[in-house]
């Protein structure tokens, strides 16, 4: 998990988005720049205005004054957007952790399928050798040897397929870890066999307080609300105040002060369209949040139910079914060597044993993956840590 969190490009991309939101927050708090103007009048004309004898020069500074609390509203909208990017990064981290756990469990399970297939090949080889001995001794017809050969070749084909599937699972994990290759050692993964406490769907509750996905839904609503407030405040006209000095060439360079005030008249553009759009976006965010909360509750209940079923299946297979299948297969092989059982009975016992092992392996895989899904669904805000950025990542 630590390796994936340190290397994942998607987290570096999300962190860049957070820094972009920080830039928006800085920009939102800046005030408008003042304007400097220079005007010259009454020159280059005719009569008394010929040349520059009647030149009038004005130097002025003007400043737009934001009204209606626009700056505070803009800052609030930017801060909500920044907080939302932080929640998005936390969600991406939890998503990545879940995918790593699922991929790791898939790789371990695929490796154990290879072991099961290898054992199937070995057992089929033993049966073939025993059958050959019985055929040579005249106690079995040759067709039984051919049947044992077919069983062994079928097991070999299954072994090759299992190896290919294990390679695919290993490469999928390597992609998540941004590594060229990953070597999986199923025998050194005791966590895969841990079923954990017995689940109880009857005690399953909804999403916990501070659940990350709910916080993201609420954060999006807060952002949309802040944007609507900003657009309403943008409908209030801003004032522009100016002040300067005018110098007259006539009259021995007399001067005078100039003051000005400019107010837009909201006759046509009152920001109606942006207000309408922001209100619709808020309504959509509220509807999406309601749908998202229902989905989270349903997903949690479904995952709890499926975990309970997988846990019960794995527990039953490991405690009851697998020991019985091992005992039956052992008796069948010993009895066949002594002439007490037929080849079909031996092959059937081996097939049942392999099927039970595969079923147990699949149930353990489902348990681990469902626990990863539940951990993601129940992920809280306080479970998110500061994003890890590798050296040179910035």
VOGU-3710 file (C-alpha; in Angstrom, 3 decimals, decimal comma):
1> xxxxxxxxxx> 0,000/0,000/0,000  2,779/2,413/0,918  4,526/1,690/-2,373  1,367/2,327/-4,379  0,602/5,545/-2,486  4,132/6,787/-3,096  4,214/5,981/-6,800  0,658/6,310/-8,121  0,488/8,918/-10,926  -3,194/9,540/-10,213
11> xxxxxxxxxx> -2,317/10,882/-6,755  0,289/13,232/-8,185  -2,332/14,449/-10,639  -4,828/14,997/-7,822  -2,227/16,847/-5,774  -1,585/19,133/-8,746  -5,329/19,822/-8,845  -5,241/20,741/-5,157  -2,404/23,186/-5,764  -4,419/24,687/-8,612
21> xxxxxxxxxx> -7,303/25,181/-6,194  -4,885/26,852/-3,783  -3,984/29,261/-6,595  -7,693/30,006/-7,088  -7,985/30,742/-3,366  -5,057/33,169/-3,490  -6,496/34,869/-6,561  -9,939/35,141/-4,979  -8,581/37,248/-2,127  -6,887/39,848/-4,331
31> xxxxxxxxxx> -8,423/43,271/-4,768  -8,813/44,970/-8,173  -5,786/46,901/-9,391  -5,942/50,703/-9,582  -5,789/52,380/-13,007  -3,578/55,290/-13,991  -4,759/57,537/-16,823  -3,191/60,407/-18,750  -5,304/62,737/-20,916  -4,332/65,706/-23,128
41> xxxxxxxxxx> -6,910/68,094/-24,552  -7,117/71,297/-26,650  -4,034/70,977/-28,806  -3,358/70,779/-32,519  -6,614/72,547/-33,380  -7,362/75,831/-35,043  -7,577/79,372/-33,860  -6,820/79,723/-30,196  -6,380/75,952/-29,943  -3,590/75,828/-32,525
51> xxxxxxxxxx> -0,389/74,224/-31,312  -0,191/73,601/-27,589  -1,034/77,068/-26,283  -4,389/75,823/-24,866  -3,107/72,373/-23,830  -4,832/70,834/-20,814  -3,234/67,743/-19,268  -4,935/65,491/-16,690  -3,233/62,875/-14,559  -5,648/60,625/-12,662
61> xxxxxxxxxx> -5,885/57,433/-10,617  -9,068/55,363/-10,525  -10,050/52,433/-8,339  -12,899/49,959/-8,718  -14,576/49,309/-5,383  -16,279/45,934/-5,057  -19,648/46,158/-3,342  -22,115/43,650/-2,004  -19,492/41,463/-0,318  -18,183/40,032/-3,595
71> xxxxxxxxxx> -14,657/39,482/-2,349  -15,758/37,609/0,755  -18,135/35,485/-1,300  -15,403/34,769/-3,834  -13,044/33,714/-1,049  -15,725/31,468/0,441  -16,365/29,747/-2,893  -12,633/29,202/-3,456  -12,158/27,799/0,056  -15,030/25,366/-0,450
81> xxxxxxxxxx> -13,504/24,241/-3,739  -10,122/23,771/-2,051  -11,672/21,708/0,751  -13,431/19,570/-1,839  -10,162/18,809/-3,623  -8,733/17,636/-0,299  -11,649/15,232/0,106  -11,178/14,055/-3,480  -7,525/13,240/-2,780  -8,492/11,324/0,355
91> xxxxxxxxxx> -11,080/9,368/-1,633  -8,530/8,559/-4,322  -6,142/7,270/-1,669  -8,815/4,997/-0,214  -9,754/3,823/-3,714  -6,128/2,999/-4,442  -5,724/1,101/-1,176  -8,831/-0,936/-1,949  -7,607/-1,739/-5,454  -4,185/-2,772/-4,146
101> xxxxxxxxxx> -5,731/-5,108/-1,552  -8,071/-6,618/-4,148  -5,264/-7,049/-6,673  -2,937/-8,537/-4,049  -5,605/-11,013/-2,960  -6,287/-11,854/-6,608  -2,585/-12,491/-7,222  -2,263/-14,705/-4,132  -5,398/-16,638/-5,063  -4,119/-17,120/-8,612
111> xxxxxxxxxx> -0,816/-18,391/-7,232  -2,638/-20,890/-5,061  -4,683/-22,053/-8,029  -1,337/-22,843/-9,662  -0,393/-24,903/-6,609  -3,730/-26,723/-6,713  -3,284/-27,423/-10,409  0,275/-28,671/-9,812  -0,992/-31,012/-7,104  -3,700/-32,220/-9,472
121> xxxxxxxxxx> -1,039/-33,028/-12,054  0,991/-34,901/-9,441  -1,982/-36,959/-8,250  -3,013/-37,699/-11,814  0,547/-38,894/-12,475  0,396/-41,216/-9,477  -2,882/-42,682/-10,662  -1,435/-43,139/-14,138  1,586/-45,018/-12,789  -0,632/-47,202/-10,611
131> xxxxxxxxxx> -2,912/-47,894/-13,572  0,006/-48,822/-15,799  1,174/-51,294/-13,175  -2,275/-52,864/-12,920  -2,601/-53,032/-16,718  0,789/-54,715/-17,028  -0,239/-57,176/-14,324  -3,418/-57,938/-16,283  -5,772/-56,686/-13,556  -7,126/-53,731/-15,588
141> xxxxxxxxxx> -8,010/-53,356/-19,265  -5,834/-51,039/-21,374  -8,727/-48,579/-21,755  -8,280/-47,673/-18,082  -4,699/-46,632/-18,770  -5,862/-44,435/-21,617  -8,456/-42,872/-19,322  -5,775/-42,134/-16,728  -3,571/-40,599/-19,437  -6,433/-38,324/-20,512
151> xxxxxxxxxx> -6,960/-37,246/-16,899  -3,264/-36,413/-16,526  -3,158/-34,406/-19,782  -6,292/-32,536/-18,761  -4,643/-31,665/-15,458  -1,528/-30,468/-17,316  -3,627/-28,191/-19,535  -5,325/-26,767/-16,442  -1,924/-26,180/-14,861  -0,732/-24,149/-17,863
161> xxxxxxxxxx> -3,920/-22,083/-17,836  -3,514/-21,410/-14,115  0,040/-20,221/-14,718  -1,149/-17,779/-17,381  -3,885/-16,447/-15,111  -1,368/-16,003/-12,290  0,887/-14,041/-14,616  -1,990/-11,741/-15,559  -2,868/-11,159/-11,897  0,754/-10,394/-11,093
171> xxxxxxxxxx> 0,994/-7,871/-13,922  -2,223/-6,179/-12,787  -0,707/-5,714/-9,332  2,541/-4,444/-10,850  0,577/-1,757/-12,720  -0,933/-0,491/-9,452  2,505/-0,441/-7,843  4,102/1,234/-10,892  6,679/-1,561/-10,842  8,141/-3,468/-13,820
181> xxxxxxxxxx> 7,247/-6,816/-12,248  6,020/-8,307/-8,990  6,787/-11,760/-7,652  4,011/-13,333/-5,612  4,765/-15,999/-2,994  1,371/-17,444/-1,971  2,916/-19,527/0,819  4,135/-16,323/2,490  0,714/-14,689/2,602  -0,856/-15,930/5,877
191> xxxxxxxxxx> -3,153/-12,891/5,924  -5,018/-14,410/2,970  -6,196/-17,315/5,183  -7,424/-15,060/7,992  -11,223/-14,985/7,958  -11,428/-12,485/10,778  -14,403/-12,228/13,134  -17,680/-13,705/12,055  -19,763/-10,983/10,390  -23,284/-10,266/11,605
201> xxxxxxxxxx> -25,408/-8,467/9,000  -28,124/-7,945/11,644  -25,777/-5,600/13,516  -24,655/-3,811/10,369  -25,390/-0,113/10,563  -25,304/2,607/7,964  -22,337/4,724/7,045  -20,456/5,933/10,159  -20,231/9,552/11,165  -17,564/11,377/9,219
211> xxxxxxxxxx> -17,750/8,881/6,361  -15,690/10,271/3,511  -18,135/9,846/0,646  -20,922/11,526/2,591  -18,553/14,369/3,440  -17,764/14,765/-0,263  -21,473/14,978/-1,088  -21,986/17,607/1,588  -18,864/19,450/0,465  -20,152/19,630/-3,104
221> xxxxxxxxxx> -23,446/21,083/-1,865  -21,552/23,689/0,175  -19,478/24,627/-2,857  -22,549/25,006/-5,076  -24,223/27,096/-2,396  -21,193/29,369/-2,183  -21,149/29,755/-5,973  -24,828/30,717/-5,989  -24,174/33,315/-3,287  -21,270/34,679/-5,319
231> xxxxxxxxxx> -23,363/35,022/-8,476  -26,104/36,842/-6,565  -23,566/39,266/-5,170  -22,061/39,769/-8,618  -25,411/41,254/-9,652  -24,678/44,283/-7,431  -22,870/46,970/-9,509  -19,366/48,020/-8,475  -18,326/51,632/-8,035  -15,360/53,245/-9,750
241> xxxxxxxxxx> -13,831/56,292/-8,038  -11,195/58,433/-9,709  -9,148/61,452/-8,689  -6,447/63,468/-10,416  -4,840/66,760/-11,305  -5,478/68,871/-14,417  -2,801/71,325/-15,580  -3,558/74,259/-17,885  -0,806/75,596/-20,128  -2,639/78,894/-20,330
251> xxxxxxxxxx> -2,671/80,938/-17,219  0,948/80,273/-16,322  0,421/76,563/-15,742  -2,534/76,720/-13,372  -3,850/73,392/-12,051  -7,052/71,981/-10,579  -8,194/68,787/-8,950  -10,521/66,366/-10,779  -12,823/63,865/-9,061  -15,047/61,260/-10,692
261> xxxxxxxxxx> -17,549/58,567/-9,813  -18,810/55,852/-12,156  -21,709/53,474/-11,435  -22,974/50,882/-13,990  -26,737/50,958/-14,438  -28,119/47,370/-14,130  -30,699/47,827/-16,854  -30,032/44,824/-19,090  -27,366/42,611/-17,484  -28,212/41,734/-13,887
271> xxxxxxxxxx> -26,304/38,432/-14,000  -29,591/36,581/-14,395  -28,150/33,726/-16,432  -25,299/32,953/-14,052  -27,651/33,062/-11,052  -30,054/30,691/-12,809  -27,235/28,306/-13,674  -25,768/28,360/-10,151  -29,201/27,636/-8,664  -29,697/24,687/-11,021
281> xxxxxxxxxx> -26,236/23,338/-10,143  -27,143/23,535/-6,454  -30,387/21,630/-7,046  -28,487/18,975/-8,994  -25,880/18,626/-6,232  -28,626/18,177/-3,627  -30,354/15,527/-5,752  -27,046/13,731/-6,397  -26,282/13,801/-2,678  -29,629/12,230/-1,853
291> xxxxxxxxxx> -29,071/9,522/-4,456  -25,483/9,018/-3,255  -26,539/8,541/0,364  -29,090/5,917/-0,669  -26,467/4,161/-2,775  -23,943/4,141/0,084  -26,442/2,603/2,504  -27,458/-0,031/-0,055  -23,848/-0,808/-0,965  -22,904/-1,238/2,688
301> xxxxxxxxxx> -25,829/-3,556/3,366  -25,092/-5,596/0,236  -21,393/-5,904/1,036  -22,168/-6,993/4,606  -24,584/-9,636/3,332  -22,144/-10,959/0,741  -19,319/-11,022/3,288  -21,465/-13,074/5,637  -22,192/-15,595/2,875  -18,542/-15,816/1,781
311> xxxxxxxxxx> -17,344/-16,125/5,393  -19,760/-18,976/6,118  -18,793/-20,777/2,914  -15,059/-20,449/3,587  -15,448/-21,537/7,208  -17,507/-24,602/6,275  -15,176/-25,590/3,450  -12,082/-25,296/5,651  -13,455/-27,003/8,783  -15,675/-29,733/7,345
321> xxxxxxxxxx> -15,545/-30,221/3,600  -11,791/-30,077/2,911  -10,784/-32,610/5,632  -13,463/-34,995/4,405  -12,345/-34,619/0,781  -8,696/-35,202/1,744  -9,637/-38,334/3,653  -11,807/-39,669/0,820  -9,104/-39,055/-1,795  -6,495/-40,803/0,357
331> xxxxxxxxxx> -8,737/-43,815/0,923  -9,518/-43,994/-2,787  -5,856/-44,022/-3,814  -4,925/-46,618/-1,218  -7,913/-48,770/-2,055  -7,207/-48,573/-5,775  -3,650/-49,789/-5,228  -5,112/-52,735/-3,302  -7,782/-53,383/-5,922  -10,695/-52,286/-3,726
341> xxxxxxxxxx> -11,796/-49,300/-5,850  -12,090/-48,666/-9,544  -10,164/-46,007/-11,459  -13,322/-43,948/-11,901  -13,773/-43,794/-8,149  -10,192/-42,606/-7,699  -10,515/-39,955/-10,407  -13,801/-38,764/-8,939  -12,281/-38,465/-5,457  -9,366/-36,454/-6,858
351> xxxxxxxxxx> -11,705/-34,197/-8,815  -13,794/-33,555/-5,711  -10,668/-32,721/-3,706  -9,415/-30,273/-6,315  -12,853/-28,692/-6,610  -13,050/-28,226/-2,833  -9,629/-26,607/-2,745  -10,575/-24,254/-5,560  -13,874/-23,405/-3,862  -12,083/-22,651/-0,587
361> xxxxxxxxxx> -9,529/-20,537/-2,416  -12,305/-18,623/-4,180  -14,209/-18,089/-0,922  -11,096/-16,778/0,827  -10,493/-14,435/-2,112  -14,071/-13,167/-1,905  -13,750/-12,586/1,846  -10,568/-10,535/1,460  -11,953/-8,479/-1,424  -15,254/-7,817/0,328
371> xxxxxxxxxx> -13,408/-6,691/3,456  -11,448/-4,270/1,268  -14,717/-2,999/-0,223  -16,244/-2,518/3,220  -13,154/-0,703/4,464  -13,473/1,655/1,509  -17,187/2,225/2,024  -16,652/2,926/5,714  -13,597/5,108/5,128  -13,647/8,202/7,326
381> xxxxxxxxxx> -12,158/11,622/6,816  -9,717/11,107/9,680  -8,397/7,936/7,989  -6,884/10,008/5,196  -3,266/11,014/5,695  -1,189/13,671/3,993  -0,578/12,717/0,360  2,863/11,269/-0,299  4,761/12,984/-3,112  7,953/11,276/-4,286
391> xxxx> 11,154/13,271/-4,597  11,028/15,286/-7,790  7,262/14,733/-7,990  6,611/18,456/-7,880
//
